[in-house]
């Protein structure tokens, strides 16, 4: 597992461009919003369901070469279903880069409702079911989602008597037909 040192910004750009390629390969015209607007809030790509379609969707892309993805909001916000419903507007694609040269990438395509469910459940568990208080600093730390959870695994922790039970067991977000879940 070789990932050469790149900035987070460079990895993010790689993930967005790889996702554009995958979407266009499915016949869906795609535009990277971040190429014209620096960090458009909540959306990285606009994707059209076909050249003759009027259906367009905004997609958020998160890229990581580590065992988890940082989400861009706090753990407390991730444990608030109303917040997630307001701020997650479409599907997300998680790009896990295990090697750049040669390129080795896994894509996890997660529909909006499934993402909201997983983030809410995992952060409720993280903040309130461990054997420790959810301190202000813990609640304000950056929310993350683990690659193993996207693969459908449950969470085990030696710090908690109660394991995280994944609401989406099985490797359903990485299947070849997962790209159709965009729509």
Backbone bond lengths (Angstrom), bond angles and torsions (degrees), N, CA, C in turn:
res aa  C-N    CA-C-N  psi(-1)  N-CA   C-N-CA  omega(-1)  CA-C   N-CA-C  phi
1 X - - - 1.444 - - 1.524 108.87 -
2 X 1.311 115.66 92.26 1.447 120.87 -177.03 1.513 110.63 -110.01
3 X 1.306 116.18 114.09 1.453 121.19 171.74 1.511 105.84 -121.62
4 X 1.319 115.07 119.08 1.447 119.50 -178.67 1.518 110.00 -76.46
5 X 1.307 115.74 153.22 1.457 118.78 -174.79 1.522 110.23 -66.14
6 X 1.277 115.09 120.83 1.462 124.30 175.71 1.511 106.84 -136.12
7 X 1.300 115.14 154.54 1.456 118.28 177.05 1.529 109.29 -70.06
8 X 1.309 116.46 158.50 1.457 120.67 175.90 1.522 111.14 -59.16
9 X 1.329 115.79 -35.85 1.462 120.43 179.49 1.531 110.20 -65.36
10 X 1.335 117.34 -40.55 1.464 121.35 178.85 1.527 110.26 -66.54
11 X 1.341 117.46 -44.59 1.468 120.39 177.93 1.527 110.62 -61.81
12 X 1.325 116.99 -40.26 1.459 120.55 177.70 1.520 111.99 -60.70
13 X 1.325 116.40 -43.27 1.468 120.66 178.77 1.526 110.79 -65.28
14 X 1.316 117.16 -39.00 1.471 120.81 177.07 1.525 109.76 -61.84
15 X 1.338 117.02 -47.50 1.459 120.90 -179.61 1.519 112.63 -61.81
16 X 1.325 116.94 -42.35 1.464 120.22 178.97 1.520 111.23 -63.59
17 X 1.327 116.73 -44.05 1.466 119.88 -179.16 1.523 112.21 -68.59
18 X 1.342 117.24 -38.67 1.470 119.68 176.42 1.530 110.72 -63.90
19 X 1.319 116.80 -38.86 1.462 120.85 178.55 1.527 110.51 -66.53
20 X 1.333 117.49 -40.84 1.473 120.43 175.21 1.527 110.50 -56.54
21 X 1.319 116.61 -45.22 1.468 120.85 -179.49 1.526 110.40 -60.75
22 X 1.328 117.33 -45.17 1.467 120.62 -179.35 1.530 111.23 -63.52
23 X 1.310 117.41 -42.18 1.462 120.83 179.73 1.530 110.76 -66.00
24 X 1.333 117.10 -43.45 1.457 120.00 179.33 1.525 111.37 -66.89
25 X 1.328 117.10 -32.33 1.462 120.79 177.12 1.523 111.11 -64.07
26 X 1.329 116.90 -25.78 1.467 121.60 176.02 1.532 112.04 -84.31
27 X 1.321 116.80 0.65 1.463 120.42 178.91 1.507 114.27 89.92
28 X 1.333 116.44 17.70 1.457 121.12 -177.32 1.531 110.00 -110.48
29 X 1.325 118.16 106.06 1.474 119.81 178.00 1.530 110.43 -54.70
30 X 1.319 116.31 136.43 1.465 121.92 -173.58 1.518 110.35 -137.11
31 X 1.322 116.10 139.42 1.459 122.08 176.15 1.524 109.03 -124.83
32 X 1.317 115.49 135.65 1.457 121.63 177.20 1.527 108.30 -87.42
33 X 1.320 116.89 110.31 1.454 122.48 -177.28 1.527 110.93 -64.95
34 X 1.329 117.31 -33.79 1.467 121.11 -176.45 1.525 113.13 -69.25
35 X 1.326 118.30 -9.74 1.460 119.47 176.18 1.524 111.73 -79.09
36 X 1.347 116.23 -17.67 1.452 118.56 178.46 1.530 112.85 -115.10
37 X 1.327 116.41 -27.67 1.467 121.08 179.35 1.522 107.15 -126.50
38 X 1.317 116.91 121.86 1.453 120.21 -177.98 1.527 110.23 -65.90
39 X 1.330 116.55 113.68 1.460 124.94 176.34 1.529 113.09 53.71
40 X 1.309 115.86 62.21 1.464 123.13 173.10 1.523 107.19 -55.98
41 X 1.313 119.05 124.36 1.469 123.96 -171.18 1.532 112.20 -64.85
42 X 1.339 116.11 118.51 1.456 122.40 171.93 1.510 117.20 82.62
43 X 1.330 117.91 -8.75 1.464 121.25 -179.36 1.526 108.34 -138.96
44 X 1.328 116.08 133.31 1.460 120.77 175.39 1.520 111.80 -107.27
45 X 1.341 116.35 -34.36 1.462 121.05 -175.26 1.523 109.90 -130.60
46 X 1.313 115.27 146.32 1.458 121.63 165.61 1.509 106.91 -109.07
47 X 1.323 115.75 131.93 1.453 121.38 -176.15 1.526 108.97 -128.48
48 X 1.320 115.61 134.62 1.457 122.80 179.32 1.523 109.12 -104.85
49 X 1.322 118.13 138.11 1.466 122.00 -173.12 1.527 113.70 -70.75
50 X 1.271 119.12 2.87 1.465 124.61 178.34 1.512 107.96 159.62
51 X 1.316 116.59 161.19 1.465 118.84 -175.22 1.518 112.97 -63.42
52 X 1.330 117.81 -26.63 1.460 120.99 -179.88 1.529 112.84 -101.03
53 X 1.310 117.37 3.00 1.461 121.25 -176.84 1.522 111.01 -88.96
54 X 1.320 115.26 149.05 1.459 120.52 172.76 1.523 111.69 -95.95
55 X 1.341 116.69 -3.64 1.460 121.29 -178.17 1.532 109.73 -80.59
56 X 1.335 114.76 120.33 1.465 121.93 -179.97 1.525 107.71 -128.49
57 X 1.321 115.88 141.99 1.461 120.18 -179.39 1.530 109.33 -132.89
58 X 1.332 115.91 146.16 1.461 121.48 174.28 1.516 109.71 -92.45
59 X 1.308 116.98 134.18 1.463 122.99 -176.62 1.524 109.59 -123.20
60 X 1.314 115.93 134.46 1.469 122.32 173.69 1.522 107.83 -97.33
61 X 1.331 117.50 135.43 1.464 122.64 178.30 1.523 108.60 -117.96
62 X 1.324 115.75 130.21 1.466 121.70 174.23 1.518 107.40 -120.83
63 X 1.326 116.07 133.92 1.458 121.59 -176.74 1.515 109.62 -124.92
64 X 1.332 115.53 139.76 1.460 120.23 178.12 1.519 110.12 -151.75
65 X 1.307 114.77 150.04 1.463 121.80 172.00 1.528 109.07 -110.57
66 X 1.318 116.81 9.61 1.461 122.71 -178.73 1.525 109.67 -109.45
67 X 1.321 116.97 -169.56 1.466 120.93 -176.31 1.524 113.29 -86.83
68 X 1.339 117.46 1.23 1.456 120.46 177.48 1.528 109.51 -150.46
69 X 1.320 114.83 164.93 1.461 122.93 179.18 1.517 108.84 -114.42
70 X 1.329 117.14 130.06 1.463 121.13 173.48 1.522 108.20 -78.69
71 X 1.335 116.85 140.21 1.456 120.62 -169.45 1.524 116.00 -101.87
72 X 1.316 117.68 -16.09 1.458 118.83 178.00 1.512 114.91 92.02
73 X 1.330 117.66 7.52 1.454 121.27 171.94 1.520 108.22 -144.46
74 X 1.330 116.74 174.08 1.464 120.72 -172.34 1.536 111.73 -81.81
75 X 1.322 115.20 164.44 1.472 120.87 175.54 1.526 110.39 -61.31
76 X 1.326 116.62 -39.38 1.460 120.22 178.99 1.532 110.72 -62.47
77 X 1.324 117.25 -41.35 1.465 120.27 177.95 1.535 110.84 -66.54
78 X 1.327 116.38 -38.40 1.465 120.26 179.52 1.524 112.08 -67.97
79 X 1.326 117.58 -22.39 1.464 121.90 178.25 1.529 112.15 -91.28
80 X 1.324 116.58 7.59 1.462 122.95 -179.04 1.536 108.53 -113.45
81 X 1.332 116.34 103.19 1.472 120.66 -175.96 1.531 111.95 -58.22
82 X 1.330 118.47 -38.97 1.467 120.80 179.54 1.531 110.95 -62.49
83 X 1.333 116.59 -41.91 1.467 120.47 177.11 1.529 109.73 -60.00
84 X 1.331 116.94 -47.96 1.467 120.74 -178.82 1.521 111.30 -61.55
85 X 1.320 117.40 -41.97 1.475 121.18 179.15 1.533 111.19 -60.92
86 X 1.323 117.19 -35.98 1.467 121.19 -179.71 1.532 112.50 -77.65
87 X 1.339 118.11 -32.97 1.463 120.49 -170.11 1.524 115.33 -103.16
88 X 1.302 117.86 -18.04 1.469 119.68 176.32 1.523 105.96 -99.66
89 X 1.329 115.75 109.81 1.457 120.60 -170.59 1.527 113.97 -101.59
90 X 1.310 117.18 -14.06 1.459 120.41 -177.94 1.515 110.38 -159.17
91 X 1.325 116.42 -169.19 1.465 119.64 179.94 1.525 111.34 -70.78
92 X 1.328 114.80 158.78 1.462 121.48 174.60 1.516 108.66 -120.14
93 X 1.319 115.17 145.71 1.462 121.54 172.54 1.521 106.58 -115.91
94 X 1.334 115.40 123.53 1.462 122.10 176.74 1.520 107.32 -100.70
95 X 1.330 116.03 124.48 1.456 122.27 -178.40 1.528 107.67 -109.61
96 X 1.322 115.98 110.70 1.463 120.63 -179.52 1.520 107.99 -102.19
97 X 1.325 115.56 112.08 1.466 122.02 -178.12 1.521 108.10 -96.31
98 X 1.325 116.22 115.33 1.464 119.71 176.73 1.523 111.17 -96.46
99 X 1.318 116.94 -21.99 1.461 121.10 176.48 1.525 109.14 -156.67
100 X 1.324 116.17 138.35 1.464 120.08 175.54 1.520 111.62 -92.01
101 X 1.320 117.10 -39.63 1.465 121.46 179.13 1.512 108.13 -131.51
102 X 1.328 119.17 105.04 1.465 126.48 -3.95 1.523 110.25 -73.14
103 X 1.317 115.36 156.30 1.458 120.76 -176.73 1.521 110.90 -69.23
104 X 1.333 116.04 125.16 1.464 122.82 177.24 1.531 106.91 -137.08
105 X 1.327 115.89 112.65 1.458 121.84 -171.48 1.522 109.87 -135.43
106 X 1.326 116.29 140.59 1.457 122.47 168.74 1.524 107.62 -114.11
107 X 1.326 115.70 137.87 1.457 122.46 177.31 1.521 108.43 -110.46
108 X 1.320 116.22 135.12 1.453 122.58 174.93 1.529 106.59 -120.74
109 X 1.324 116.62 112.06 1.456 122.28 -177.91 1.527 107.38 -100.24
110 X 1.329 116.19 113.75 1.460 121.28 -172.51 1.533 109.65 -119.60
111 X 1.338 116.77 115.81 1.470 119.52 176.35 1.522 111.80 -61.93
112 X 1.298 116.50 157.35 1.469 123.36 -175.42 1.529 112.53 -52.04
113 X 1.327 118.34 -54.07 1.469 120.41 -175.49 1.524 112.08 -64.29
114 X 1.325 117.09 -39.18 1.469 120.08 178.41 1.525 110.44 -64.99
115 X 1.322 116.85 -39.47 1.465 120.24 178.77 1.525 110.78 -64.58
116 X 1.316 116.90 -44.71 1.462 120.58 178.95 1.533 109.65 -59.79
117 X 1.330 117.28 -46.20 1.468 120.80 178.69 1.527 111.61 -58.62
118 X 1.337 116.17 -48.73 1.462 119.60 -176.21 1.524 112.07 -65.79
119 X 1.327 116.83 -43.20 1.470 119.36 179.82 1.520 111.39 -65.67
120 X 1.317 116.18 -43.37 1.458 119.69 179.88 1.530 110.60 -62.07
121 X 1.327 117.50 -50.95 1.475 121.23 -178.75 1.527 111.88 -61.61
122 X 1.325 116.86 -45.19 1.461 119.60 -176.00 1.527 111.87 -68.36
123 X 1.326 117.66 -36.03 1.459 118.83 -178.65 1.522 112.65 -83.23
124 X 1.321 118.05 -26.94 1.466 119.86 169.05 1.531 109.12 -61.85
125 X 1.319 115.46 -44.24 1.473 120.97 177.70 1.526 110.30 -62.25
126 X 1.326 115.91 -49.49 1.462 120.69 -176.22 1.524 112.00 -61.11
127 X 1.310 117.57 -42.15 1.463 120.47 -176.13 1.523 114.05 -84.15
128 X 1.339 117.56 -34.86 1.458 118.39 -166.74 1.528 115.96 -121.31
129 X 1.318 118.42 -4.73 1.455 118.34 -178.91 1.521 113.88 -115.44
130 X 1.299 117.94 -0.92 1.457 120.70 173.39 1.520 108.33 -79.52
131 X 1.302 115.70 162.54 1.466 120.90 177.86 1.525 110.72 -85.44
132 X 1.316 115.33 58.53 1.457 121.56 176.12 1.515 107.46 -163.38
133 X 1.314 117.36 153.69 1.469 118.93 -178.82 1.528 111.60 -73.92
134 X 1.322 115.67 148.06 1.459 121.09 175.72 1.533 107.67 -82.65
135 X 1.316 115.98 85.85 1.462 122.24 -177.03 1.526 110.50 -68.12
136 X 1.340 117.59 160.65 1.468 119.47 177.49 1.529 112.82 -55.50
137 X 1.331 117.95 -39.47 1.467 119.07 -179.46 1.528 111.02 -67.97
138 X 1.316 117.98 -35.93 1.460 120.88 177.29 1.528 110.33 -67.90
139 X 1.316 116.93 -42.93 1.471 120.62 179.75 1.525 111.56 -64.10
140 X 1.332 116.95 -31.87 1.465 120.40 -178.01 1.536 113.41 -91.10
141 X 1.331 117.65 -3.95 1.467 119.16 178.31 1.526 109.82 -68.04
142 X 1.315 116.00 160.52 1.465 121.84 -175.41 1.528 110.18 -69.63
143 X 1.317 116.01 129.02 1.457 121.87 178.38 1.533 109.48 -69.87
144 X 1.331 114.56 149.43 1.467 120.41 179.33 1.520 109.13 -145.04
145 X 1.309 115.01 160.27 1.454 121.20 172.82 1.528 107.48 -128.08
146 X 1.308 115.98 132.99 1.458 121.15 -176.13 1.529 111.07 -82.43
147 X 1.321 115.43 144.89 1.462 121.41 176.69 1.530 109.97 -57.99
148 X 1.313 117.56 -40.62 1.470 120.34 -178.47 1.526 111.09 -61.86
149 X 1.337 118.16 -31.56 1.461 120.40 177.58 1.525 110.69 -71.35
150 X 1.339 116.72 -37.32 1.463 119.83 176.21 1.532 110.76 -64.82
151 X 1.335 116.23 -28.52 1.471 120.98 176.27 1.528 111.97 -78.97
152 X 1.325 117.15 -5.28 1.455 120.79 176.90 1.511 115.15 97.27
153 X 1.332 117.51 5.27 1.459 120.47 179.51 1.528 110.73 -76.75
154 X 1.310 115.64 154.20 1.461 121.33 171.24 1.522 108.50 -81.42
155 X 1.307 116.80 167.35 1.452 121.22 179.55 1.507 111.33 -100.67
156 X 1.294 115.59 129.76 1.459 120.32 174.78 1.513 107.22 -116.47
157 X 1.293 115.13 140.48 1.447 119.57 179.18 1.513 109.02 -144.84
158 X 1.298 115.68 133.89 1.461 118.39 176.59 1.519 110.85 -73.87
159 X 1.331 116.98 -9.57 1.465 120.99 179.92 1.522 112.72 -93.36
160 X 1.321 118.10 -2.52 1.454 120.20 -176.95 1.518 110.82 -134.44
161 X 1.315 115.20 137.82 1.460 120.62 175.19 1.525 110.83 -77.86
162 X 1.322 116.40 -22.72 1.458 121.72 -177.48 1.531 108.24 -104.90
163 X 1.328 118.47 116.60 1.470 119.19 179.88 1.531 111.11 -77.77
164 X 1.301 116.21 155.60 1.460 121.60 172.20 1.524 107.65 -74.17
165 X 1.323 116.93 125.68 1.461 122.00 177.43 1.524 107.29 -102.41
166 X 1.317 115.09 113.83 1.452 121.18 -175.87 1.532 110.26 -67.78
167 X 1.342 117.70 125.07 1.457 119.36 178.42 1.529 113.07 -71.65
168 X 1.332 116.92 -9.12 1.465 122.13 -179.66 1.528 109.82 -129.57
169 X 1.336 117.13 73.25 1.469 119.69 179.65 1.530 110.77 -70.10
170 X 1.307 114.84 155.69 1.465 119.92 -178.78 1.515 110.13 88.20
171 X 1.288 115.49 156.71 1.466 122.06 -174.33 1.531 109.72 -86.68
172 X 1.349 117.34 62.02 1.460 120.91 -171.83 1.524 114.52 -85.47
173 X 1.323 118.56 -17.08 1.462 120.41 -176.75 1.526 112.80 -92.20
174 X 1.334 117.03 -3.40 1.469 120.93 -175.79 1.528 111.82 -115.79
175 X 1.314 118.66 6.66 1.457 122.51 -177.97 1.533 110.47 -72.42
176 X 1.329 117.53 157.02 1.478 119.50 178.66 1.525 113.24 -56.33
177 X 1.336 118.12 -33.87 1.460 120.10 -179.98 1.531 112.83 -85.38
178 X 1.333 117.89 3.95 1.466 120.94 179.84 1.515 112.64 -61.59
179 X 1.317 117.27 -28.55 1.459 119.89 -179.22 1.530 111.42 -61.72
180 X 1.328 117.19 -30.15 1.460 120.05 177.61 1.525 111.95 -66.17
181 X 1.323 117.99 -17.17 1.464 121.70 179.10 1.530 111.67 -71.87
182 X 1.320 116.78 -10.18 1.470 121.05 174.39 1.530 109.03 -56.11
183 X 1.322 116.05 -38.85 1.465 121.98 -174.22 1.498 111.01 -95.93
